[in-house]
């Protein structure tokens, strides 16, 4: 089996049960539902279909709800053409029609340096958080302005890269420390709905620090009325501030997504691949699953085959040992969603079969689980030295599966759990094939798992497997059961 997982965004091109089934059979592991689009009715139908298909096909399929986050947009009554070198006014909707030009407040700019052109931003009082010398990027960074003056209600910005500003276009302020948080009122409503559907992952957009993740996790606890068995939080790294705080974000979150679209706007695009590689390495060390996302097979929105550069992009992410790679428009609204998933799956398989796939991982950096880490490292070494065919593990929380994955073993990793949520969440973890064991006596878990693998012809008589028993109900601690030859 391929070890790198595939996340695919579900949209108009893929939101039927027939197409979803094709995607899963082609190698899809996690369905991303972007709550920037659709309704609770339409998105809820997708959740229902994914759960039905997972049960029908007997495979785990994770569901990730992606919250929109604090997206900033332009507000103009008609198109505004801005030219390089001119200075224009910037305000926000808290000022609205009461906006007045107040050139007298500014010491460095005279009347003849400022045009009467004005652009508003749709986030109330966001002007308070934007300071002189900071960039304002509009429409994926195609238009760039730099703030040269400010008073309490307005900004004056010099146009560096001009063009036509249209209404409701995306705005990035990469240099500004915003006080708007990662979860908006809309996000809170969407989060409540996602919790009611018991989804597996919640993706937070425009995360800036670890505190935002902890606050979201606390909201989830209150919504569900429990402390554990929560959806895992996926922190999307797409802001300059997130790069500065990457270590605390990795420590606070469950999963990281390298969201290269907005990150490439906020940062120098030539450095994005470097950040991608550094973040993957940090996540592997910290035992945090990591996703590489955005434009991986972008040309397949329109074409049945990818470009050579796109193939190289996916392959290099696999070589770096990311846990997952992601499709966005390719599967959501492209012409060839099934072909895109199948192509990505083939790239993964071919790369993992090559000599470039080897990775030697050091001991994880997370100190709180060092006893467990030592056991898993022993299992990894035993499997490698004995040339075992597989590692077989039992887990409750999923920690055992993630620790096994950290070492990136060559063997197949079969991880069984009694929790349906953990079963689905392990669909994001590199190299783990998860199994759901329900209504099985805890003393029979290993035997049941062995028999199931034999029935599926994944192991057979004469094979060696290494068995690890994670913490199971009843308080037992993780232990390495040892190597076993299959009868």
C-alpha positions in Angstrom: 0.0 0.0 0.0 1.1 3.6 -0.4 2.2 5.1 2.9 1.7 8.8 2.1 -2.0 9.8 2.5 -4.1 11.8 0.2 -6.5 14.6 1.3 -9.0 15.7 -1.4 -11.3 18.7 -1.3 -14.9 17.7 -2.1 -17.0 20.1 -4.2 -19.4 20.2 -7.2 -17.2 17.9 -9.2 -17.0 15.2 -6.6 -20.0 15.5 -4.2 -22.0 12.5 -5.6 -21.8 9.1 -4.0 -20.6 7.5 -7.2 -17.7 9.9 -7.6 -16.8 9.8 -3.9 -16.6 6.0 -4.2 -14.3 6.3 -7.2 -12.0 8.7 -5.3 -11.8 6.4 -2.3 -11.0 3.4 -4.5 -8.3 5.5 -6.3 -6.5 6.3 -3.0 -8.3 9.1 -1.2 -7.8 8.9 2.6 -9.3 12.1 4.0 -12.2 14.3 2.6 -11.8 18.0 3.1 -15.0 20.0 3.2 -14.4 23.7 2.8 -17.0 25.6 4.8 -16.2 28.8 2.9 -18.6 27.2 0.3 -21.9 25.3 0.4 -24.6 25.1 3.0 -25.1 22.9 6.1 -27.5 20.9 4.0 -25.1 20.3 1.1 -22.0 19.8 3.2 -24.0 17.6 5.6 -25.0 15.3 2.7 -21.3 14.9 1.9 -20.5 13.9 5.5 -23.3 11.3 5.4 -22.1 9.8 2.1 -18.5 9.6 3.2 -19.6 7.8 6.4 -21.8 5.4 4.4 -19.0 4.6 1.9 -16.4 4.1 4.6 -18.6 1.5 6.2 -19.6 -0.1 2.8 -16.0 -0.3 1.6 -14.5 -1.3 5.0 -11.9 1.4 4.9 -11.3 4.4 7.2 -12.0 7.8 5.5 -11.4 10.9 7.6 -13.6 14.0 7.4 -11.9 17.4 7.7 -14.0 20.5 8.0 -12.1 23.6 7.0 -13.3 26.8 8.7 -13.2 29.9 6.6 -11.3 32.0 9.2 -10.9 35.8 9.2 -10.8 36.6 5.5 -10.4 40.2 4.7 -12.0 41.6 1.5 -12.1 44.9 -0.4 -15.2 47.0 -0.4 -15.6 49.4 -3.4 -18.8 50.6 -5.0 -17.1 50.5 -8.5 -13.8 49.4 -9.9 -10.9 51.5 -8.8 -7.8 51.8 -11.0 -4.6 52.4 -9.0 -1.3 53.3 -10.6 2.3 52.7 -9.5 3.7 55.6 -7.4 0.4 57.3 -6.5 -0.9 57.4 -2.9 -4.5 56.3 -2.1 -6.7 56.2 1.0 -7.5 53.0 2.9 -10.3 52.8 5.5 -12.5 50.0 6.9 -16.2 49.4 7.3 -16.3 50.8 10.8 -15.8 54.2 9.2 -18.1 53.6 6.3 -19.7 56.6 4.6 -18.5 58.9 7.4 -14.9 58.7 6.0 -13.4 62.1 5.4 -10.1 63.0 3.9 -7.9 64.5 6.7 -4.6 65.4 5.0 -3.9 68.0 7.6 -3.2 65.2 10.1 -0.2 64.0 8.0 3.1 65.7 8.1 5.0 63.8 5.4 2.5 64.0 2.6 1.0 67.1 0.8 -2.3 67.5 -1.0 -0.8 67.0 -4.4 0.8 63.6 -3.5 -2.5 61.9 -2.5 -5.3 61.0 -5.0 -8.9 61.0 -4.0 -9.2 57.3 -4.6 -10.4 55.3 -1.7 -10.6 51.5 -0.8 -12.4 50.1 2.2 -11.7 46.8 4.0 -14.6 44.7 5.2 -13.2 44.0 8.7 -14.3 46.6 11.3 -11.4 48.6 12.9 -8.8 46.5 11.1 -7.1 49.8 10.2 -6.1 50.0 13.9 -3.8 47.0 13.4 -2.1 48.2 10.3 0.9 50.5 10.7 3.2 52.7 8.6 5.7 50.7 6.6 3.5 47.6 6.4 2.3 45.9 3.2 -1.3 45.6 2.0 -1.6 42.9 -0.6 -4.8 42.6 -2.8 -6.0 39.7 -5.0 -3.4 37.1 -4.2 -0.7 39.7 -4.0 -1.1 40.9 -7.5 -1.6 44.5 -6.2 0.8 45.7 -3.5 0.6 48.9 -1.4 2.8 50.1 1.4 1.3 52.3 4.2 3.1 55.7 4.4 0.8 57.6 6.7 -1.9 56.8 9.3 -4.3 58.5 11.6 -6.9 56.9 13.9 -9.4 56.3 11.1 -7.5 56.0 7.9 -4.3 55.1 6.1 -2.5 56.5 3.1 -0.8 53.8 1.1 1.6 54.1 -1.8 0.9 51.9 -4.8 3.9 49.6 -5.6 2.1 47.2 -8.0 -1.0 48.7 -9.4 -4.0 47.5 -11.4 -7.8 47.5 -11.1 -9.3 46.9 -7.6 -12.6 45.2 -7.7 -15.1 44.6 -5.0 -14.8 41.6 -2.6 -11.2 40.7 -3.5 -9.0 39.0 -1.0 -6.6 41.1 1.1 -3.5 40.0 3.0 -1.6 42.1 5.6 1.4 40.0 6.2 3.4 42.5 8.4 0.5 43.4 10.7 -0.2 41.8 14.0 -4.0 41.4 13.8 -6.2 41.2 16.9 -9.1 39.5 15.1 -8.3 35.9 16.1 -8.5 32.7 14.1 -12.2 31.9 14.7 -14.9 34.3 13.5 -18.6 34.4 14.4 -19.4 32.4 11.3 -16.6 29.9 12.2 -18.2 29.4 15.7 -21.5 28.5 14.1 -19.8 26.2 11.6 -17.7 24.7 14.4 -20.9 23.9 16.4 -22.4 22.2 13.3 -19.3 20.2 12.6 -19.2 19.1 16.3 -22.8 17.9 16.0 -21.7 15.7 13.1 -18.7 14.2 14.9 -16.2 15.0 12.2 -12.6 13.9 12.6 -10.6 17.1 11.9 -11.2 20.8 12.2 -8.9 23.0 10.1 -8.2 26.5 11.4 -7.4 29.1 8.8 -4.9 31.9 9.3 -3.5 30.6 12.6 -1.0 33.0 14.2 -0.1 31.4 17.5 -0.6 28.4 19.8 -3.1 30.3 22.0 -5.7 30.4 19.2 -5.5 26.6 18.9 -5.9 26.1 22.7 -8.9 28.4 22.7 -10.5 26.5 19.8 -9.9 23.2 21.6 -11.7 24.6 24.7 -14.7 25.6 22.5 -14.8 22.1 21.2 -14.8 20.6 24.7 -17.7 22.9 25.7 -19.7 22.1 22.5 -19.3 18.3 23.0 -19.4 18.3 26.8 -16.4 16.0 27.1 -12.7 16.3 27.6 -11.3 13.8 25.1 -12.3 12.0 21.9 -12.3 15.4 20.2 -11.8 16.2 16.5 -8.1 16.8 15.8 -7.2 20.4 15.1 -5.3 21.1 11.8 -3.4 24.3 12.0 -3.0 25.9 8.6 0.3 27.7 8.2 -0.4 30.5 5.8 0.6 33.7 7.7 4.0 35.3 8.2 3.3 35.4 11.9 2.6 31.6 11.9 6.1 31.0 10.6 7.5 33.1 13.4 5.5 31.1 16.0 5.8 27.7 14.2 7.3 25.8 17.2 4.5 26.8 19.6 1.9 26.1 17.0 3.3 22.6 16.3 3.4 22.0 20.1 -0.3 23.1 20.5 -1.9 21.5 17.5 -2.7 17.9 16.4 -1.9 18.3 12.7 -0.1 20.9 10.6 -1.1 22.0 7.0 1.5 23.8 4.9 -1.0 26.0 3.1 1.2 27.3 0.3 -1.3 29.5 -1.4 -1.7 32.3 1.2 1.8 31.5 2.6 3.2 32.3 -0.9 1.4 35.6 -0.8 2.5 36.6 2.7 6.1 35.4 2.4 8.7 35.6 -0.4 7.5 32.9 -2.7 11.0 31.7 -3.4 11.3 30.7 0.3 8.0 28.7 0.6 9.6 25.4 -0.4 12.3 25.9 2.2 9.7 26.6 4.9 7.8 23.5 3.7 10.8 21.3 4.2 11.7 22.8 7.5 8.1 22.4 8.8 7.9 18.8 7.7 11.1 18.0 9.5 9.9 19.7 12.7 6.5 17.9 12.5 8.2 14.5 12.1 10.4 15.2 15.1 7.4 16.4 17.2 5.2 13.4 16.1 2.6 15.7 14.4 1.1 14.6 11.1 1.8 17.2 8.4 -0.1 18.0 5.1 1.4 19.7 2.1 -1.3 21.6 0.2 -2.2 24.0 -2.7 -1.6 23.7 -6.4 0.0 20.2 -6.3 -1.7 19.1 -9.5 -3.3 22.4 -10.4 -3.2 21.9 -14.2 -5.4 18.8 -13.8 -8.4 21.2 -13.1 -8.5 21.5 -16.8 -6.2 18.7 -18.2 -6.2 14.9 -17.8 -2.5 14.8 -17.1 -0.3 16.9 -14.8 2.8 19.0 -15.7 6.2 17.5 -15.1 6.8 20.2 -12.5 3.7 19.2 -10.6 4.8 15.5 -10.6 8.1 16.6 -9.2 6.3 18.7 -6.5 4.3 15.8 -5.2 7.3 13.4 -5.5 9.5 15.8 -3.5 6.9 16.2 -0.7 6.8 12.4 -0.5 10.6 12.2 -0.4 10.5 14.7 2.5 8.1 12.2 4.2 5.1 14.5 4.6 2.2 12.5 6.1 -0.2 13.7 3.4 -0.5 15.6 0.2 -3.7 17.5 -0.7 -5.8 18.3 -3.7 -8.0 21.4 -3.8 -9.6 22.6 -7.0 -8.4 19.5 -8.8 -10.9 17.4 -6.9 -13.5 20.0 -5.9 -14.4 21.6 -9.3 -12.0 20.1 -11.8 -12.8 18.1 -14.9 -11.0 15.0 -13.8 -11.3 14.5 -10.0 -10.9 10.7 -10.1 -8.0 11.0 -12.5 -6.3 13.5 -10.2 -6.5 11.3 -7.1 -5.3 8.2 -9.1 -2.4 10.2 -10.6 -1.4 11.5 -7.2 -1.6 7.9 -5.8 0.6 6.6 -8.6 3.2 9.4 -8.0 3.3 8.5 -4.3 3.6 4.7 -5.1 6.4 5.2 -7.6 8.3 7.6 -5.3 8.0 5.3 -2.3 9.3 2.4 -4.4 12.4 4.3 -5.3 15.7 4.5 -3.4 15.0 8.1 -2.5 12.3 7.2 0.0 14.6 6.1 2.9 14.6 8.3 6.0 16.3 7.7 9.3 14.4 9.4 12.1 15.9 10.4 15.4 14.1 10.0 18.7 11.0 12.3 18.9 11.4 15.6 20.7 8.2 15.2 22.8 9.5 14.5 26.3 6.2 13.6 27.9 5.9 10.2 26.2 9.5 9.0 26.4 8.6 5.6 28.0 6.3 4.9 25.1 8.9 6.2 22.6 11.5 3.8 23.9 9.1 0.9 23.4 8.2 2.0 19.8 11.8 2.5 18.9 12.6 -1.0 20.1 9.7 -2.3 18.0 11.0 -0.4 15.0 14.6 -1.8 15.5 13.2 -5.3 16.0 11.1 -5.2 12.9 14.1 -3.8 10.8 16.7 -6.3 12.2 14.4 -9.4 12.0 13.1 -8.4 8.5 9.6 -8.7 9.8 6.8 -8.3 7.3 4.7 -6.0 9.4 4.2 -4.2 12.7 0.8 -4.9 14.4 -0.4 -2.6 17.1 -3.4 -2.0 19.3 -4.2 1.6 20.4 -6.9 3.6 22.1 -5.9 7.2 21.6 -3.9 6.7 18.3 -0.6 7.6 20.0 0.9 4.2 19.3 0.1 4.5 15.6 1.6 8.0 15.4 4.8 7.0 17.3 5.2 4.0 14.9 4.8 6.3 12.0 7.4 8.8 13.3 10.2 6.2 12.6 8.9 5.8 9.0 9.5 2.0 9.0 9.6 0.1 5.7 7.2 -2.5 7.1 3.4 -2.2 6.7 1.9 -0.8 9.9 -1.5 -2.3 10.9 -3.0 -0.4 13.9 -6.2 -1.5 15.5 -8.4 0.6 17.7 -11.8 0.3 19.5 -12.6 4.0 18.8 -14.3 4.9 15.5 -12.9 8.5 15.7 -9.3 7.3 16.2 -9.9 4.8 13.4 -10.7 7.7 11.0 -8.1 10.1 12.4 -5.3 7.5 11.7 -6.2 7.9 8.0 -4.1 11.1 8.1 -1.0 9.3 9.5 1.9 8.2 7.3 2.2 4.5 6.8 -0.7 3.5 9.1 -3.5 1.2 8.0 -6.1 1.4 10.7 -8.7 -1.2 11.7 -11.8 -0.9 13.9 -12.3 -3.7 16.4 -15.7 -3.4 18.0 -17.2 -5.7 20.7 -13.9 -7.6 21.1 -12.7 -8.7 24.5 -9.5 -6.9 25.4 -7.7 -10.2 25.9 -8.5 -11.2 22.3 -7.6 -8.0 20.6 -4.2 -9.2 19.2 -5.5 -12.6 18.1 -8.5 -11.0 16.5 -6.3 -8.6 14.6 -3.9 -11.4 13.5 -6.8 -13.5 12.2 -8.3 -10.5 10.3 -5.0 -9.8 8.6 -4.6 -13.4 7.6 -8.1 -13.5 6.2 -7.3 -10.4 4.1 -4.0 -12.1 3.0 -1.9 -9.3 4.3 0.1 -11.7 6.3 0.4 -15.5 6.0 1.9 -18.5 7.6 5.7 -18.1 8.0 5.6 -14.3 8.1 7.2 -12.5 11.1 5.3 -9.6 12.7 6.3 -7.4 15.6 3.4 -6.9 18.0 2.9 -3.7 20.2 0.1 -3.4 22.6 -0.7 0.2 23.4 -2.6 1.4 26.4 -5.9 -0.4 26.5 -9.0 -0.1 28.6 -8.3 -1.3 32.1 -5.2 0.8 32.8 -2.5 -1.4 31.2 0.5 0.5 29.9 2.0 0.1 26.5 4.2 -2.9 26.1 6.2 -4.5 23.3 4.8 -8.0 23.0 7.6 -9.0 20.7 8.2 -10.8 17.5 5.8 -13.5 16.4 5.8 -16.0 13.5 2.5 -16.5 12.0 1.1 -20.1 11.9 
